Amino acid sequence: MALKFITDESFKTNVKDKKVLARFDFNVPMDKNDPTKIADPTRIDEALETIQAILELKPKKLVLMSHFGRPKGKVDPQYSLEPVAKYLAEKLGQEVLLTETALDRGIKILLNLNESKIILLQNLRFHPEEEANDRDFARTLSTYGDLFVFDAFGAAHRKHASTYEINAFFKNTAYGGLLLKREIEALDKIVKNPAKPFVAIVGGAKVSDKIKIIEMLLVSVDKLLIGGAMAYPFLKAQGREIGNSLCSEEDVLLARKILGTPGKGKIVLPSDHIVSATFGGIPEEVGQANIPDGKIGLDIGPSTLQNFTDYLRPAKTVLWNGPMGLFENPNYAKGTLGIARVLASLDAFTLVGGGDSVNAVKMSGLSDKMSHISTGGGASLEYIENGSLPGIQALKFGID
């Protein structure tokens, strides 16, 4: 069964004067100095195309819903969606009414008023039933719409009431949004017969977090470039010295296991490093794979960057997940920003997934040079690992 999207005729012909319930991912980071101000509105901006496309079809009401932060099933004012409602109202040029809760008695009244086209439900995670995938909670939410639109790719890997169970109440009336469509089409270029040569770059901190995707990628990639703190367990497993670099014994065991597989010849590790005696301290260059005692590896060195570049130049498909070092500090950003510049120059399909990689690309000012930047870090990795996600499967096939 094929996924239906809001671009389908069945949606376009049915939506006029109907109530549309739409699940988005408005879980945006807030400004640390001003908790009422959104630090990065990318996830909301990415949803605007779907919202505007629905509004153009003249529904009776558009009811938006999302989670925000981790309030642990209780009402917590710091996780109110009020800043999101204000931002949406500014961007859309019309009023966005925020409800008191997602189960507010007044919602039914709002749904029948002629004014106020857009309603935003208060944070779904104020209710423990959301994360519990509670059927009755999903049923109540479903009463707010005649049609359901799912565009929360960043939450599609969660089996929650608003992402999974809710599909049981919209048989043949559930559709994917435009962001979901873009994400699936882009990720399928990685999952299904990627153009060769296919090179993946994996960084970040823990091997245990990415063991599944590394094992999966080793089957399909031509080269797997490993940098950042991810590289140190692999170097240690090879018998290299890594000084005081971030590394757990569990990760070394996992790295040793991976290096014992037939795909080990595809792995490329750093041959030099930028290190410091303290975390984020004065940088020093180490022109070899071994890191001296008392030093912490904090970035790949220039020879490694050149080596990685040489493997990337002929690539036709590139997946990048995880930075090459402590890129937030300018002394340790050369490796990560260097990778961003190389990817920006390629004649290839380049997909960036994962929070830190996305932040690094934004910092480089080269976001528009990437083929696709995924809005869902964990979701994009799980999609690559499994070829789908629970929220997408439920939307596609429905649930009983």
N, C-alpha and C positions, 0 to 999 in steps of 0.2 A: 504494500500500500504506500502510495507516494504522500509525502508531506504536503499539506495545503498551506499556502501563504496568503497574505492579504492582497496579493497581486492577482489571485485567482478570480475568475468571473463570479463564482459562487459567493464569494465574500462581497464583491462590489455590488452585486444585484440585491443582496439581502440586508445590507447594513443601514440603509436609509430609514430614519425614524426608529431605529432599534437601539437598545442599550448595549454598549460594548464594554466588557470587562477585560482589562489588559494588564498583564504582569510584566513589569520592567525590573531592571537592576539599578536602583538609584543609590546603591551603597557607596557613596563618594567620600573621599577623605576630607576632613575638616581642618581649617587653619588652627595650628596649635596655639597661636597667640590670640585668636578670636574664634571661639567655638561656635559662633553663629554664622561664620563665613565659610563657604565651600572653597577648599584649597585647589581642587582639580575637578572641574565639572564634566570631564570627558564622557563619563557613562551616561549622564543626562543628555549631553549634546548628541551622543550617538543614538539616543532614543527619539529625538525630535522628528526625524524623518518619518518614522512609523506613526507617531502621534499626529503629525500634520496630514499624512496620507489618509488616516482614518477620519479626521475632522472634515477633510474635503468631500468625503462621501456622505456628509450630513447625518450622523447618527443622532438619536434623541439625546443620549448622554454618553460620555466617555468616562469610565471609572478606572482610575489608575491605581495600581498597588505595587508595593515593594517592601523589602526588609531594609533595615539600616542598622549597622553595628551589631553588637552582641548584648542586648538588654536582658538576656536569660529568662525570657517569658514573663517579664514584669514591666509595668509602665515606668519608664525612666526618662525624664525630660531632656537629658543630654542626647538622647537618641530619637528625638522628635523629628518628623519629616518636614517641619515648618520651613527650614531654609530651602529645602527642595521645592516646596510649593511656591515660595516667593520667586525662586529662580525660574521655574517653569512659567509662571505668570508673566514675568518680564520677557522671556524668550518667545512666548506664544502670543503676547499682546492681548491676553484676556484673563479673566478671573479664574483662579484654581482654588476650589473650596477644599480645605483640609478637614477631615472628620475628627472627632475626639478619639475614637478607637475604630478598629476595623469591624466591630460588632455594634457600633453606635445605633441606638434605636432611631435616631433622626435620619439615618441614611435612606430608609425607605421613603421618607417625606421628600428629601432632596431629589431622589430619583424621579419623583412625579411633578416637581416644579418646572415651569417652562424656562426660567432664567438659569444661569450658571450651567453651562454645557459640560464643564470638566470638574470632576470630583477626584480628590486624592485621598485614599484611605490612609489613616495613621499606621505607623510601623506595624507590619504583620507579626514581627517577633515580640511585640508586647504581649502576645498570647502564646502560652506554651504549646497550644494545639498546632501551631504552624510547623514547628520543627518536629513535632511528633507525627506529622502526616495524618492528622486526625480527620476522619471522614465527615463527621458532623460539621466541623469548622469549614472544611472545603465545600460542603453542601450549602452552608449559609453564605459564604462568599459567592458561590455560583448564582445565588438568587439576585445578585446585583447586575447581571448581564444576560442578554439573549444570545450573544456571541462571545467567544473567548479568544483573545490574542495573546500569544506567549512570545515575548521578545527579550526575556531575561537570560541571555546566554550565560552570563557569569554565575547564574544560580542553577543552571540546567543539570549540574551533576549532583544536586541535592534532591533527595526524595522527601520533599516537604509538601504540606497541604496545598499551597498555592502554585507549586511547580509540577506536582505529580498527581496527587489524588483528585484535584479539581477536574482533571480531564474526564473523570467518570460521569460528570454531569453535563458534558458538552459533546455528546455523540454527534459526529458529523458537523459540528458548529465550532470547532477549535481550529485556529490558524496560527501559523508562525508570522512574526513580524519581519521587517526588512533587515534589521541588524542580525537576527537569527539566520536569515537567508544568506547574508554576506559571510557570516562566520562559518557556516556549514560548507559553502562553496569554496572558501579559502582553505579550510582544514582538509577537505577532501583532496586537494591538490598535494597534500603531504601524505595522506592515508592511502589514497587509491592511485597506484601507478605514478609516483612522482617523476617528473622529467629528470633525466640523468645528465651529468653527475649530480647526486643528491648528497649535500653536506649538512650535518647538524652541528651546532655549537651549543654545548651545555656547560653552564656555570652555576653559581650559587653556592650554598653551604653544604648540604648533607646528601651523601650518596643514598641513604635510606629513603629520603623523600622522593628520589627520582630513579630508583632501581628498576621499576617496571618500564619506564619510558626508555631508559638506556638499553635494557634487554631487547625491547621492541625495535628500537632504532637500529641496533646492530644487525638486524636481519635485512633492513631495507636501505640503509645509507651506504655511500661509497667511502666516506670518512666521517668519524665522530671526533670533533675537536673538544677537548675538555680543559676548561680553565677555571679561574677563581678558586675558592676553597674546595670545590668539588675535586680538584686535581690532586690535592695533597694525600688523601688516602690511597689513590692509585699509585702515586710516586713511592709512597711508603711500602705498598704491597709489592712493588718492583725491587725493593731493597734500597731505595734512595733515602738520604737524610732529609728531614723536613723541618728541623729546628723546633721552634715553638708554634708552628703553624696550626691553625684550627684543624683538628682531626680526632675522630673517636675510633676506638678499637672495633666497634660494630661496623663502621664504614670501611675500615681496612679489610675486614673479613669479606664484606660484600664486594669490594673492589677486587680482591684476590679471586673471588668466585667468577666475576666478569672477565678477568684477565685469563681465566682458564677455559673460556668458551672459544668456539671456532672463529667468532667475529673479532677476536682480540687484535688482529692485524689491522683493523680499521681505526683503532683508537690512536689519537695523536695527543701527547701530553706536553706540558711546558718544558722547554730546554733551558730557560733562564727566568729570573724573577726580579721583582722590585720588593725589597724587604725593609724591615725596621726593627729596632731593638724593643720598641713598644708599639702597641696598637695605634696606628695613625701618626706615629712619630716621624723623625727625620728619615727620608727615604734613602736607600742604598741599592745599588745595582749588583746583582749576583749573576755572573756570566756563565753559569752552569746549572745543571738540573738539581744538584744537591744544595740544600739550604743550610748554612752554618748554624752551629749550636747557639741558642739564645736569640735567634732572629725569627721574625714572623713574616711569612709570605703574604703580601697584600696586593700584588698585581702580577700579571705576566710581564716578562721582559721584552725588549725590542726584537731579539732574535725569534722568540716565540710568536710575536705579532707578525713578523715577516713570514715565518713558516706557515702560520694559519692563513695569511693572505694568499700565499702561493697555492694552497689547497682550495681556497674560495674562488679564485679568479675564473677557473673554467666551469664552475658550478652552474647548473640550470635551476636547481631548487635548493633553497637554504632555509632551515629552521633554526631560530636562535632563542634559547631559553636560559637565562641566567647570566649575570655580569662576570667579567674577567677578574674583578678585584673590588677593592673598597672605592668604587667610582665616585661616591659622594664627596670624597676628599680629592681635590685637584692633583695632589701628589701621586695618587694611585688610580687615576682615571684614564691614563693613556691607552691601556690595553682595551678597555671597554669602548671608549670613544673611537679608538682606531678600528675596532670591528664594525662599529656603526658606519664609519666612513667607507669602509670597504664594501659593505652590503649596499650602501647608497649608490655605489658606482657600478654595480653588477647588472648585466643583462640577464636577469634570472628572476624567478618567483621567490620573493623573500618574505617570510612570515616570522613576526616577532611575537612571542607569547610569554606571559609571566610578568608580574608586577615590576620587578627591578629592571628587567630588560626594557620594558616599555618606558619606565622613567629615564633610563639611560639614553634611549633614542630621542626622547623629548628634550633632554638636556643637550644633546648633540645638535638639535635644530634640524634633524634630517627625517622627521616622521613622515613627511610627504613623499620621501624617496623610497619608502618601503612599500611592497605590494600590499601587505595586510598587517595591521597591528591588532592583535586579539584583545578584546575587552575582558576576557575571563582567563585569569592565570591558571588556577586549578582546573577549571572547566576545559580549557583548551588542551592541557596535558592529558586529562582523562579521555577526551575525545580521540586524541591521537593514539592513546593506549588501547582503547576499546572499540573505536570506529563509530561510537554513538554515545549518548548520555541518557540517564533515566528520564529527564524532562522532555527530551526530544522523542524518545521511544514512546512515552505516554501520549504525546501530542500526535504522533504518527499513527499509532495503532489503537489509542484509547485504552481505558482500563475498565474492568467490570466492577 
